[in-house]
Amino acid sequence: VQVVTATAKPAEGTTDALTGLDALLIRPDGHVAWTSHGTPDGLTTALTHWFGPERAA
């Protein structure tokens, strides 16, 4: 798992849709698959949907 810490900034002339988010899950193609305002609600569902069921290592 690669963890990246970054600060998002809105494009000039747009509003910031990411204000107040504590975490997000980005798909490999760069689209946002899940966002959080401090709770992990829905993260397991999003991970399973986009990356498949959990497998043994």
N, C-alpha and C positions, 0 to 999 in steps of 0.2 A: 504494500500500500504506500502510495506516495502522498504525503501531506504537504500542501503548499499554503503559506500564509501570505495574503495580499490585501491591499486596500482598493476597493472598487470606487471608481469615480464615474459619474454620468457623463455622457457625451455632451459637448457644448450645446446649449439650447434645449436640453431635455431635463426631465425630473429624475430623481434618484429612486428607482424602484427597490433598491437594496437597503434603504435606510432601516435601521433597527434589527437587521438579521444578525443572528449569532453564528449561523453555519449554513453552508449550502453544499449540495452534491452536484458535481458537474459531470455530465456524460463525456465519454471519450471524444465525441464530436463537438464539444464545447457548449452544448445546451444545458441549462439548469434543469435538473431532474427532481430536486427536493430543496426546500428551504426550511429554516427553523428560527423561531423567536425564543430560543432558550430551552426547548424540550426536544427529545428525540422522536416524538410522535410521528409515525409514518415512515421513518428511516428504513426499517427492516423491509417494509412493503416496497419502497422505492428501490432499494438495493436488489431485492429479488426480481422485481419487474425488469430492471435494466441490465442486470448482470447475471441473472439466473439463480437457481437455488444454491444454498450453502453446500459445499463439498468438503470431505475430509482432506487435510493437507497431505 
